[in-house]
Amino acid sequence: MAVEEEGLRVFQSVKIKIGEAKNIPPYPGPNRMRDCYCTVNLDQEEVFRTKIVEKSLCPFYGEDFYCEIPRSFRHLSFYIFDRDVFRRDSSIGKVAVKKEDLQKYHGKDTWFQLQPVSADSEVQVFLMMRVAEVCHHSLWSGPDRLFTGGVLECQGLPIVNGQCDPYAAVSLLGLSRSEAKKTKVKRKTNNPQFDEVFYFEVTRPPSYTKRQFDVEEEDVDKLALRVDLWNASNLKFGDEFLGGVRVPLRVLGQAGVHDAWYFLQPRENGGKSVKVEDLGSLRLNIVYTEDHVFPSEHYTPLRDLLLDSANVEPVSASAAHTLGEVCREKQEAAIPLVRLFLHYGKIVPFISAIAHAEINRTQDPNTIFRGNSLTSKCIDETMKLAGMHYLQVTLKPIIDEICTEHKSCEIDPVKLKESENLETNRENLRLYVDRIFNVITTSGVRCPTVMCDIFFSLRESAATRFQVDQDVRYTAVSSFIFLRFFAPAILSPNLFHLRPHHPDPATSRTLTLISKTIQTLGSLAKSKSANFKESYMAAFYDYFNEQKYADAVKNFLDLISTSGKWDQKSIETPIMLKEGFMIKRAQGRNRFGMKNFKKRWFRLTNHEFTYHKTKGEGALCSIPIENILAVERLEEESFKMKNMFQVIQPERALYIQANNCVEARDWIDILTKVSQCNRKRLSTYHPSAYLNGHWLCCKLSADSAPGCTPCTGGLPANIQLDVDGDRETERIYSLFSTYMTKLIKMQEACGSKSVYDGPEQEEYSSFVIDDPQETYKTLKQIISAVQTLEQQHTKYKRDKFKKTKIGSQEHPIGDKSFQCYIHQQSESSTYSI
């Protein structure tokens, strides 16, 4: 979800590798080991949780997490929790990285020291408040002064123990603290509207004899308004502290009124002191991306240059190929290029062109596509995007079964446990390999058309280049579909969304052995057993030294490399796509309130969307996919609840609350995708609920009234819908800008090749330049387009800086921004009555 900023869209995303923790403090008991898991939090909202690693003080997680961030945030936080024998979770420590510091750690494996966690430090929300000076001459015998402190509203307060009933305590700080004055408690909301004002008297000192009471600058500096936010709790432990703000009264300036948003801060001197080194550390790799995307017309020159790449002769002189030449890693270039070409339906001619060029440069058919070239990375990325559903349908049921059954499949005699039987393990493994091999080799009719077209092009180019080798038309395709698609998905199912977490060590070992065998079966090598370094694997592979396996592989490869012959077929067997607990509002009732909201287990397959009282029980309600007319967000004002969305059916809408903003987005996305082909999809919807006899959004009284807002997902299903072409072009611009020095050096290399026909200079040898003149022409166009976009970004940043108002809702005042705010105000510091 993009944030709109004056005609410019801002996208935020984060990709995290949670590696391992080390030196976790031992449990204070006879069993010193801990069962730990790690959570990822946007501020205080949990968006991801790893599996629990049992009985370890140095737990290895090895889990990846990616999400589009749908809202603003201040901190990206990681918490390590310990689960005890009573299934109670206690926090051990945390890592909190400020948003502005994320670039320091971009793409680097970093060890972070765990910091202590205390209720006083967990503050990352903000509030709106007003401070004013009021003068009354007639109420007292002397000219004393009044200050008012108003708490207007708060946003994003944390939910404590499933509820949030906030109130504010306001006091005036001077030489001594005044008695706190409290607002009313606002029930069941984390975005309270207080709109309360309190008066504080600043009296004239008794010894003061001057007729005029002046508060000089040094006196004003001693006065401050303190606002503390609390959650009213019914528990015996008392109310929970949510955060506070201290506002020096010198912010009043000449205007005498201060009205601003503030970030809440931790309690001063709160929490116990804990030695940092006592809590251990956590290894993370964080890649945070923020894309500022201009309107589409700004990208036309660069986009057209890129999309014409397949037509450039030679293709090495094209803009897309040039991006691969200048990027440090080919993967950097492949990701946005593939997404852009998929969006505009030009991925097949582009990959065919660069693959044909690479095959013509290859001398040995046995080394075809062995390197990490731009071609191989682009095909990998295309398979991940276009083939994800294909992978789910083909492998997920059997992978789920393997991970659930926990059958022993260890065939290495050295690693065999005393209680295990080698022959039984071999039979278990053989049955698993056989089943996976069969589901793969019989899945050809479901292979996506775009993948079939690419494989057809690879086969034809390889067969033309190496006419003597009869098997090259198979190995050119199998090197991708088996080596880079099925085998990695079996090895690491969590990375391909086949499993939520990395498998346990024993299951991971089973999947490793299966992956090795499937990879070898698909390679069609002449001597199969020689491919294994381990003798036990060579012996196990003897089970599969039959011609029927080679024939099945060839038939499968022939099928998926036949261009345009097959489309995706409807799948008769239900495939589970997503499941988990959420909260739903009861359907078809007239009663209102929280009692109508219940926690249920939701399950989505390619056939139906159901909910159950708990996991494993029968469905309480089933919605066929063809009955889903739209899936849209529900405005928070409807029920004063965050992260809600609606599944709209012919008779009514089902209102659901997800656990966090990322999960809500994921459910909306996948429900939209599976229902996009429905013929009766709506074009408009109601963004708010139907309550008390009318729609809250448009006030119409008929519950069947047509929607008042256009739907966001009402187009036919197509892979292009998942890609924003302008955003991908912006990312490509960013890469070209980053590697501008290499673009200039490549220009120099073109000039050198044009005028010097001798041996190539070493500094230019890393570039593939087949036609110096054509390449130079393309480079000149790239640099011109990049410089134009650079000017647009510079102008946007300059204009934004000029318009930035510290203290606004977009830029609340924090510790660092307070001095900037003071600088923006009048420098007058004397107040007199």
C-alpha positions in Angstrom: 0.0 0.0 0.0 1.4 3.4 -1.0 1.2 6.6 1.0 0.3 9.6 -1.2 2.4 12.7 -0.8 1.4 15.6 -3.1 1.1 13.5 -6.3 4.0 11.2 -5.3 3.5 7.7 -4.0 5.7 6.3 -1.2 6.1 2.5 -0.9 7.9 0.9 2.1 9.1 -2.7 2.3 11.4 -4.7 4.5 13.2 -8.0 3.9 14.7 -9.6 7.1 16.8 -12.7 7.6 16.6 -13.7 11.2 19.8 -15.7 11.7 20.5 -16.8 15.3 20.9 -15.6 18.8 23.8 -16.4 21.1 24.7 -16.3 24.8 21.1 -16.1 26.0 21.2 -16.0 29.8 20.4 -19.5 31.2 17.1 -20.3 32.9 17.5 -19.9 36.7 16.8 -23.5 37.6 18.1 -27.0 37.3 17.2 -27.1 33.6 19.2 -24.1 32.4 18.1 -24.4 28.7 15.4 -22.2 27.2 12.7 -22.6 24.5 13.1 -19.3 22.6 11.4 -17.7 19.7 11.8 -14.3 18.0 9.2 -11.8 16.9 9.3 -8.9 14.4 7.4 -5.8 15.4 6.5 -2.5 13.7 6.7 -0.3 16.7 4.7 -2.5 19.2 2.6 -4.4 16.6 3.8 -8.0 16.1 3.9 -8.9 12.3 5.9 -12.1 12.3 7.0 -14.8 14.7 9.6 -17.5 14.2 9.2 -21.1 15.3 10.3 -22.1 18.9 13.8 -23.5 19.1 13.8 -25.8 22.1 16.5 -26.4 24.7 19.1 -23.9 23.5 20.9 -20.8 24.7 22.1 -20.2 21.2 19.0 -20.8 19.1 19.4 -20.9 15.3 16.3 -19.6 13.4 17.3 -19.3 9.8 14.0 -17.7 8.8 13.3 -15.0 6.2 10.5 -12.5 6.3 9.3 -10.0 3.7 6.5 -7.6 3.9 5.1 -4.4 2.3 4.7 -1.9 5.2 1.2 -0.4 5.0 1.6 2.4 7.5 4.1 4.8 9.1 6.3 3.5 11.8 9.2 4.7 14.1 11.0 1.5 15.1 11.6 -1.9 13.6 11.9 -4.1 16.7 12.9 -7.7 17.4 12.0 -9.5 20.7 13.4 -12.7 22.0 10.8 -14.6 24.2 11.2 -17.7 26.3 8.3 -20.1 26.7 8.3 -22.0 30.0 6.8 -25.5 30.9 3.5 -23.8 31.7 3.4 -22.3 28.1 3.9 -18.8 29.6 6.0 -16.4 27.5 8.5 -14.0 29.1 10.6 -11.5 27.2 14.4 -11.9 27.4 15.5 -8.8 25.4 14.9 -6.8 22.3 16.6 -5.0 19.4 15.0 -1.8 18.3 16.2 0.0 15.2 15.0 3.5 14.4 13.6 3.9 11.0 16.2 6.6 10.1 19.0 4.2 11.1 17.8 1.2 9.0 20.1 2.2 6.0 23.2 1.8 8.2 22.6 -2.0 8.3 21.2 -2.3 4.8 22.0 -5.8 3.4 24.7 -6.6 6.1 24.8 -9.4 8.5 24.9 -7.6 11.8 25.1 -8.8 15.4 22.9 -6.6 17.7 23.2 -6.6 21.5 19.8 -7.5 23.1 18.5 -4.6 25.3 16.4 -5.0 28.4 12.6 -4.8 28.0 10.5 -2.8 30.5 7.0 -1.4 30.4 8.4 2.1 30.8 10.4 1.9 27.6 7.8 0.4 25.3 6.5 3.7 23.9 6.2 4.5 20.2 2.9 6.3 19.7 2.0 10.0 19.6 -0.6 12.5 20.9 -2.0 15.9 20.0 -1.9 18.5 22.8 -2.3 22.2 23.3 -0.6 24.6 25.7 -1.8 28.2 26.2 -1.2 31.1 28.4 -4.3 32.8 29.9 -4.1 36.1 31.8 -6.8 37.2 34.3 -6.3 40.5 36.2 -9.7 40.5 37.9 -9.6 37.2 39.7 -6.9 37.9 42.2 -5.6 40.9 44.1 -2.3 40.6 42.2 -1.6 40.0 38.5 -1.0 36.2 38.8 -1.0 34.1 35.7 -2.8 31.0 34.4 -1.5 28.4 32.0 -3.8 25.9 30.3 -2.9 22.4 29.3 -5.1 20.7 26.8 -4.9 17.0 25.8 -6.8 16.8 22.5 -6.3 13.3 21.1 -3.9 10.3 20.7 -3.2 7.8 17.9 -2.0 4.3 17.9 -1.9 3.5 21.6 -0.9 -0.1 22.4 -3.5 -2.6 23.3 -2.6 -4.1 26.7 -4.0 -7.5 27.6 -6.5 -7.3 24.8 -8.0 -3.9 25.8 -7.1 -0.2 25.8 -9.0 2.1 28.1 -6.7 5.2 28.1 -6.7 8.4 30.2 -4.2 11.2 30.6 -2.7 12.8 33.7 -1.6 16.4 33.3 0.6 18.3 35.7 2.7 21.5 35.7 6.3 21.2 36.6 8.3 24.0 38.2 10.4 24.0 41.3 7.9 21.5 42.5 5.3 19.3 40.7 1.7 20.3 40.8 -1.0 17.7 41.5 -1.9 15.7 38.4 -5.2 16.4 36.8 -6.8 13.5 35.0 -9.0 13.3 31.9 -12.0 10.9 31.7 -11.2 7.3 30.7 -12.0 6.6 27.1 -13.2 3.0 26.9 -12.2 0.5 24.2 -10.2 2.7 21.9 -6.5 3.2 21.1 -7.2 6.4 19.3 -8.9 8.4 22.0 -10.4 11.9 21.6 -10.0 13.7 24.9 -10.6 17.4 24.1 -10.1 18.4 27.7 -8.4 21.5 29.1 -6.9 22.1 32.6 -5.9 25.3 34.3 -2.7 25.8 36.3 -2.1 28.8 38.4 1.4 30.4 38.6 1.2 32.6 41.7 3.3 35.7 42.5 6.0 35.0 45.1 5.0 36.6 48.5 8.3 38.6 48.6 7.7 40.1 45.2 7.0 43.8 45.4 7.1 45.1 41.9 3.8 46.2 40.3 4.6 44.2 37.2 5.1 40.4 37.4 7.6 39.5 34.7 8.6 35.9 34.0 12.0 36.1 32.5 13.5 33.5 30.1 15.4 31.6 32.8 12.1 31.4 34.8 10.1 30.1 31.9 12.7 27.4 31.3 11.9 26.0 34.7 8.2 25.5 33.9 7.0 22.6 31.9 3.8 20.7 31.3 3.9 17.0 31.8 1.3 14.6 30.2 1.3 10.9 31.1 -0.9 8.4 29.3 -2.2 5.4 31.2 -4.3 2.4 30.5 -7.0 2.0 33.2 -6.7 -1.6 34.3 -9.0 -3.7 36.3 -6.1 -5.9 37.4 -4.7 -5.7 41.0 -1.3 -4.6 39.6 -2.7 -1.2 38.8 -2.8 1.0 35.7 -0.3 0.5 32.9 2.0 3.3 31.8 1.7 4.0 28.1 4.1 7.0 27.7 4.5 10.6 28.5 5.5 14.0 27.1 7.3 16.9 28.8 6.7 20.3 27.2 8.7 23.3 28.4 6.5 26.4 28.4 9.0 28.4 26.4 7.4 26.8 23.3 4.5 29.3 23.7 6.5 32.1 22.1 4.9 35.4 21.3 1.6 33.8 20.2 1.0 32.5 23.7 -0.5 29.2 22.2 1.2 26.0 21.3 -0.8 23.3 19.4 1.2 20.3 18.2 1.6 16.5 17.9 4.2 14.9 20.1 5.8 11.4 20.2 5.2 9.8 23.5 8.5 9.1 25.4 9.5 6.5 28.0 9.1 7.2 31.6 12.2 9.0 33.0 14.4 6.7 35.0 12.0 3.9 34.4 13.0 0.2 34.5 15.8 -1.6 36.2 19.4 -1.4 35.1 20.5 -4.5 33.4 24.0 -5.2 31.9 23.6 -5.3 28.1 26.1 -8.2 27.8 24.1 -10.3 30.1 21.2 -10.6 27.6 23.0 -12.1 24.6 22.9 -10.9 21.0 20.9 -11.5 17.8 22.2 -11.8 14.2 20.0 -10.0 11.6 20.2 -9.0 8.0 17.8 -6.1 7.2 17.0 -4.7 3.8 14.6 -1.7 4.1 13.4 -0.1 0.9 11.5 3.2 0.5 10.4 4.0 -3.1 9.3 7.5 -4.0 7.3 7.0 -7.2 6.4 10.0 -9.4 3.4 10.0 -11.8 3.9 7.7 -14.8 4.8 10.3 -17.4 8.1 11.0 -15.5 9.4 7.5 -16.3 8.5 7.3 -20.0 12.0 7.9 -21.5 13.7 5.3 -19.2 10.8 2.8 -19.4 10.6 2.9 -23.2 14.4 2.4 -23.4 14.2 -0.6 -21.1 11.2 -2.2 -22.8 12.8 -2.0 -26.2 15.8 -4.1 -25.0 14.7 -7.3 -26.8 14.7 -5.4 -30.1 18.3 -4.0 -29.8 21.0 -5.7 -31.9 23.1 -7.0 -30.2 21.1 -7.4 -27.0 24.3 -6.7 -25.0 23.9 -3.1 -26.1 20.4 -2.8 -24.6 19.5 -0.8 -21.5 18.3 -3.9 -19.6 21.5 -5.9 -20.3 23.6 -2.8 -19.4 21.9 -2.7 -15.9 23.1 -6.3 -15.4 26.6 -5.3 -16.4 26.9 -2.4 -13.9 25.2 -3.9 -10.8 27.4 -5.5 -8.2 25.1 -8.6 -8.1 23.0 -9.8 -11.1 20.1 -10.5 -8.7 19.9 -6.7 -8.0 19.1 -6.1 -11.7 17.0 -9.2 -12.3 14.3 -8.5 -9.7 13.0 -5.1 -11.0 13.7 -6.1 -14.7 11.6 -9.2 -14.5 8.7 -7.5 -12.7 8.7 -4.7 -15.3 8.8 -6.9 -18.3 6.1 -9.2 -16.8 3.9 -6.2 -16.2 4.1 -5.1 -19.8 3.9 -8.6 -21.2 7.4 -8.6 -22.7 9.3 -11.1 -20.5 9.4 -13.9 -23.0 11.1 -12.0 -25.9 13.5 -10.3 -23.5 14.7 -13.6 -21.8 14.8 -15.3 -25.2 17.1 -12.6 -26.5 19.6 -12.7 -23.6 19.5 -16.5 -23.3 20.2 -16.8 -27.0 23.2 -14.5 -26.7 24.5 -16.4 -23.6 24.1 -19.8 -25.3 26.1 -18.6 -28.4 28.9 -17.5 -26.0 29.0 -21.0 -24.3 31.6 -23.4 -25.7 30.7 -26.6 -23.8 27.1 -27.9 -23.6 27.8 -29.3 -20.2 28.4 -25.8 -18.8 25.2 -24.3 -20.2 23.6 -21.8 -17.7 25.9 -22.9 -14.9 27.0 -19.4 -13.9 25.0 -16.7 -12.1 24.4 -14.7 -15.3 21.7 -12.2 -15.9 19.8 -14.8 -17.9 19.8 -17.4 -15.1 18.8 -14.8 -12.5 16.0 -13.5 -14.7 14.6 -17.0 -15.3 14.8 -17.8 -11.6 12.9 -14.6 -10.7 10.3 -15.3 -13.4 9.7 -18.8 -12.1 9.2 -17.5 -8.5 6.7 -14.9 -9.7 4.8 -16.9 -12.3 5.2 -20.4 -10.9 4.4 -19.8 -7.2 0.8 -21.2 -7.4 2.1 -24.0 -9.6 4.6 -24.9 -6.9 1.9 -24.7 -4.2 -0.5 -27.0 -6.1 2.3 -29.5 -7.0 4.4 -29.8 -3.8 2.6 -28.3 -0.8 0.4 -31.4 0.1 3.3 -33.8 0.1 5.7 -31.4 1.9 3.0 -30.8 4.6 2.8 -34.5 5.0 6.5 -35.0 5.4 6.8 -32.2 7.9 3.8 -33.6 9.9 4.7 -37.3 9.9 8.3 -37.0 11.2 9.3 -40.3 9.7 13.0 -41.2 10.1 14.8 -41.1 6.8 18.5 -41.0 7.8 20.5 -43.3 5.5 24.0 -42.2 6.6 25.2 -45.1 8.8 27.4 -42.7 10.8 24.4 -40.5 11.7 22.0 -43.4 12.4 20.6 -43.5 15.9 20.7 -46.7 17.9 16.9 -47.1 17.8 16.7 -46.7 14.0 16.9 -49.3 11.3 18.8 -48.5 8.1 16.6 -50.5 5.8 13.4 -49.0 7.2 14.8 -45.5 6.8 15.8 -46.2 3.2 12.3 -47.5 2.4 10.8 -44.4 4.0 13.0 -42.1 1.9 12.4 -44.1 -1.3 8.6 -43.8 -0.9 8.9 -40.0 -0.3 11.2 -39.6 -3.4 8.9 -41.7 -5.5 5.8 -39.7 -4.6 7.5 -36.3 -5.1 9.0 -37.5 -8.4 5.5 -38.6 -9.6 3.7 -35.4 -8.6 6.4 -33.4 -10.4 6.5 -35.4 -13.6 2.7 -35.5 -13.9 2.3 -31.8 -13.3 3.3 -30.6 -16.8 -0.2 -29.6 -17.9 -0.3 -27.1 -15.0 3.0 -25.4 -15.8 2.3 -21.7 -16.4 2.2 -20.6 -20.0 4.9 -18.0 -19.6 7.3 -20.6 -18.2 6.5 -23.0 -21.1 7.2 -20.3 -23.6 10.6 -19.5 -22.0 11.6 -23.2 -21.8 10.6 -23.6 -25.5 13.0 -20.7 -26.4 15.8 -22.2 -24.3 15.4 -25.7 -25.9 15.4 -24.3 -29.4 18.4 -22.1 -28.9 20.4 -24.9 -27.2 19.5 -27.5 -29.8 20.5 -25.1 -32.6 23.8 -24.2 -31.0 24.9 -27.8 -30.0 23.4 -29.9 -32.8 25.6 -33.0 -32.0 24.4 -33.3 -28.4 21.0 -34.9 -28.4 20.3 -34.3 -24.7 21.1 -30.6 -24.6 17.5 -29.7 -25.4 16.6 -31.4 -22.1 19.4 -30.3 -19.9 18.9 -26.6 -20.9 15.4 -26.8 -19.4 16.1 -29.2 -16.5 18.9 -27.0 -15.3 16.1 -24.5 -14.3 12.9 -26.5 -13.6 14.7 -29.1 -11.4 17.9 -27.5 -10.3 16.6 -24.0 -9.6 12.8 -24.5 -9.0 11.7 -27.8 -7.5 14.9 -28.9 -5.7 15.4 -25.6 -3.8 11.6 -25.5 -2.9 11.9 -29.0 -1.4 15.1 -28.1 0.4 13.8 -24.8 1.9 10.0 -24.9 1.7 9.6 -21.8 3.9 11.4 -19.7 1.4 8.8 -20.7 -1.3 5.8 -20.2 1.0 5.2 -23.9 1.2 5.7 -23.9 5.0 5.4 -21.0 7.5 8.7 -21.8 9.2 12.0 -23.5 8.6 11.6 -27.2 9.3 13.1 -28.9 12.4 16.6 -30.4 12.0 15.4 -34.0 11.4 12.8 -33.0 8.8 15.3 -30.6 7.2 17.7 -33.5 6.8 14.9 -35.6 5.2 14.1 -32.8 2.8 17.9 -32.4 2.0 18.1 -36.1 1.0 15.0 -35.9 -1.1 16.1 -32.7 -2.8 19.5 -34.2 -3.7 17.9 -37.3 -5.3 15.3 -35.3 -7.2 18.0 -32.9 -8.5 20.0 -35.9 -9.8 17.0 -37.6 -11.3 16.1 -34.4 -13.2 19.7 -33.8 -14.5 19.7 -36.7 -16.9 23.5 -37.1 -16.3 25.1 -40.1 -18.0 26.5 -41.5 -14.7 24.1 -40.8 -11.9 25.8 -42.5 -9.0 29.0 -40.7 -9.8 27.2 -37.4 -9.0 27.2 -38.2 -5.3 30.3 -37.6 -3.1 28.7 -39.8 -0.4 28.8 -43.6 -0.9 25.5 -44.0 1.0 23.7 -41.7 -1.5 25.2 -43.5 -4.5 24.0 -46.8 -3.0 20.5 -45.3 -2.4 20.3 -44.0 -6.0 20.5 -47.6 -7.3 16.8 -47.8 -6.5 16.2 -45.3 -9.3 18.6 -46.6 -12.0 15.8 -47.6 -14.3 14.9 -46.3 -17.7 11.4 -45.4 -16.7 12.6 -42.6 -14.5 14.6 -41.0 -17.4 11.7 -41.5 -19.8 9.3 -39.8 -17.3 11.7 -36.8 -17.0 12.0 -36.4 -20.8 8.3 -36.6 -21.3 7.8 -34.0 -18.6 10.5 -31.7 -20.1 9.0 -32.2 -23.6 5.5 -31.2 -22.3 6.6 -28.0 -20.5 8.8 -26.8 -23.3 6.0 -26.9 -25.9 5.1 -23.3 -26.6 1.5 -22.1 -26.3 0.0 -25.6 -26.1 -1.1 -25.7 -22.5 -2.9 -23.2 -20.2 -3.3 -23.6 -16.5 -6.1 -26.1 -15.8 -8.7 -26.0 -13.0 -7.6 -28.0 -10.0 -10.2 -30.5 -8.7 -8.3 -31.3 -5.4 -8.7 -28.4 -2.8 -5.4 -26.8 -2.1 -4.9 -25.0 1.2 -3.6 -21.5 0.5 -3.7 -19.7 3.9 -5.1 -20.3 7.4 -5.0 -18.8 10.8 -6.9 -17.3 13.7 -8.8 -14.0 13.2 -11.7 -12.3 14.8 -15.0 -12.1 13.0 -18.2 -10.2 13.6 -21.3 -12.4 13.8 -23.4 -12.3 10.6 -27.1 -11.5 10.3 -27.7 -10.3 13.9 -29.2 -7.1 15.2 -27.2 -6.9 18.4 -24.1 -4.7 18.4 -21.0 -4.5 20.5 -17.9 -6.5 21.3 -20.0 -9.5 22.3 -20.7 -10.1 18.6 -17.0 -10.5 17.8 -15.6 -14.0 18.1 -12.2 -15.6 17.5 -12.3 -18.2 14.8 -9.9 -20.4 12.7 -10.1 -19.3 9.1 -9.1 -21.5 6.2 -8.8 -20.6 2.5 -8.5 -23.1 -0.3 -8.8 -22.7 -4.1 -12.4 -23.8 -3.6 -13.8 -22.1 -0.5 -13.2 -19.7 2.4 -14.3 -21.2 5.7 -14.1 -20.5 9.4 -14.2 -23.0 12.3 -14.5 -22.8 16.1 -10.9 -24.0 16.3 -8.3 -25.7 14.0 -9.3 -29.2 12.9 -13.0 -28.9 13.7 -15.8 -28.8 11.1 -16.6 -25.6 9.3 -19.2 -23.3 10.9 -19.5 -21.3 7.7 -18.4 -22.0 4.1 -18.2 -19.3 1.4 -17.6 -20.7 -2.1 -14.9 -18.7 -4.0 -17.5 -17.9 -6.7 -19.6 -16.1 -4.1 -16.9 -13.6 -3.1 -17.9 -10.4 -4.9 -15.2 -8.2 -3.4 -12.6 -8.1 -0.7 -11.9 -4.6 0.7 -10.6 -2.8 3.8 -13.2 -1.7 6.4 -12.8 1.8 7.8 -11.7 1.8 11.4 -14.5 4.1 12.5 -17.1 1.4 11.9 -16.3 -0.6 15.0 -13.3 1.4 16.5 -11.1 -1.5 15.6 -7.9 -1.6 13.5 -6.8 -4.0 10.7 -10.4 -4.9 9.6 -11.5 -6.0 6.2 -14.7 -7.2 4.6 -15.5 -10.2 2.4 -18.6 -9.2 0.4 -21.1 -11.9 -0.5 -24.4 -11.6 -2.4 -26.5 -11.4 0.8 -24.1 -9.7 3.3 -20.6 -8.8 4.1 -18.4 -10.7 6.6 -16.4 -8.3 8.8 -13.0 -9.7 9.9 -10.2 -8.3 12.1 -6.7 -9.6 11.3 -4.0 -9.8 14.0 -1.9 -7.0 12.5 -1.6 -4.7 9.5 0.7 -7.0 7.5 -1.6 -10.0 8.0 -4.6 -8.0 7.0 -2.9 -7.0 3.8 -1.9 -10.6 3.1 -5.4 -11.9 3.6 -6.9 -9.2 1.4 -4.3 -9.9 -1.4 -4.8 -13.6 -1.5 -8.6 -13.5 -1.2 -8.7 -10.9 -4.0 -6.4 -13.1 -6.2 -8.5 -16.3 -5.9 -11.8 -14.5 -6.6 -10.7 -12.2 -9.4 -12.2 -14.4 -12.1 -15.6 -14.3 -10.6 -18.1 -13.0 -13.2 -20.3 -11.1 -10.7 -17.5 -9.2 -9.0 -18.6 -5.7 -7.8 -17.3 -2.5 -9.2 -18.3 -0.4 -6.1 -18.5 -1.1 -2.3 -19.3 0.5 1.0 -16.0 1.3 2.9 -17.9 1.5 6.2 -20.3 -0.9 8.0 -24.1 -1.0 7.9 -25.1 -0.1 11.5 -28.2 1.3 13.2 -30.2 1.3 10.0 -27.9 3.0 7.6 -24.4 2.8 5.9 -21.9 4.9 7.9 -20.1 6.0 4.8 -22.9 7.3 2.6 -25.8 7.4 5.1 -28.1 5.5 2.8 -30.7 3.5 4.7 -31.2 0.5 2.4 -28.9 -2.3 3.3 -28.9 -3.3 -0.4 -27.9 0.1 -1.6 -25.1 0.1 -4.3 -21.6 0.8 -3.1 -20.4 4.4 -2.9 -16.7 3.8 -3.5 -14.9 2.1 -6.5 -13.5 -1.3 -5.7 -9.7 -1.7 -5.7 -9.5 -5.2 -7.0 -12.2 -5.7 -9.6 -10.0 -6.4 -12.7 -9.5 -9.9 -14.3 -6.9 -12.1 -12.8 -3.5 -11.5 -14.4 0.1 -11.7 -13.1 0.5 -8.1 -14.3 -1.8 -6.9 -11.4 0.8 -7.8 -8.8 3.4 -5.5 -10.3 3.5 -1.7 -10.3 5.4 -0.7 -13.5 6.3 2.8 -12.3 7.6 1.5 -9.0 9.9 -1.0 -10.8 11.1 1.7 -13.2 11.9 3.9 -10.1 13.9 1.0 -8.6 15.8 0.6 -11.9 16.5 4.4 -11.9 17.8 4.1 -8.3 20.2 1.3 -9.4 21.5 3.2 -12.4 22.0 6.3 -10.1 23.9 4.2 -7.5 26.2 2.7 -10.2 26.6 5.9 -12.2 30.4 5.7 -12.0 30.3 2.3 -13.6 28.1 3.6 -16.4 30.7 6.3 -17.1 33.5 3.7 -17.0 31.5 1.6 -19.5 31.3 4.6 -21.8 35.1 4.9 -21.6 35.4 1.2 -22.4 33.2 1.7 -25.5 35.5 4.6 -26.6 38.6 2.5 -26.0 37.3 -0.5 -28.0 36.2 1.8 -30.9 39.7 3.4 -31.4 42.0 0.6 -30.1 41.9 -2.8 -31.8 44.6 -4.4 -29.6 44.3 -6.4 -26.4 41.5 -5.3 -24.1 42.5 -3.1 -21.2 42.2 -4.8 -17.8 40.0 -2.2 -16.2 37.4 -2.6 -19.0 37.5 -6.5 -19.2 34.6 -7.0 -16.8 32.1 -5.5 -19.3 30.4 -7.5 -22.2 30.6 -5.1 -25.1 29.8 -6.7 -28.5 29.1 -3.4 -30.4 30.9 -0.4 -28.9 29.0 2.2 -30.9 25.5 0.8 -30.2 26.4 0.4 -26.5 27.7 3.9 -26.3 24.5 5.3 -27.8 22.4 3.4 -25.2 24.6 4.5 -22.3 24.2 8.1 -23.4 20.4 7.7 -23.4 20.4 6.0 -20.0 22.5 8.7 -18.4 20.3 11.4 -19.8 17.1 9.8 -18.5 18.7 9.1 -15.0 19.9 12.7 -14.7 16.4 14.0 -15.5 14.8 11.9 -12.8 17.6 12.9 -10.4 16.6 16.5 -10.9 12.9 15.6 -10.1 13.9 13.9 -6.9 16.1 16.8 -5.8 13.3 19.3 -6.5 10.8 17.1 -4.5 13.2 16.9 -1.5 13.8 20.6 -1.6 10.1 21.5 -1.8 9.2 19.0 0.9 11.8 20.4 3.3 10.4 23.9 2.8 6.9 22.7 3.6 7.8 20.5 6.6 6.1 21.7 9.7 7.5 20.1 12.8 4.7 19.4 15.3 2.2 18.5 12.5 0.7 15.0 12.5 3.1 14.0 9.7 6.1 15.2 11.7 5.4 14.9 15.4 7.9 16.4 17.9 10.4 14.0 19.4 13.6 14.3 21.3 15.7 15.3 18.3 13.1 17.5 16.6 12.3 19.6 19.6 15.2 22.0 19.1 14.3 22.3 15.5 10.8 23.3 16.5 12.1 25.9 18.9 14.2 27.3 16.1 11.1 27.7 13.9 9.3 29.7 16.6 9.8 33.3 17.6 13.0 34.0 19.5 11.1 36.2 22.0 11.4 34.8 25.5 9.9 37.4 27.8 6.3 37.2 28.9 4.8 40.0 31.0 1.4 40.9 32.4 
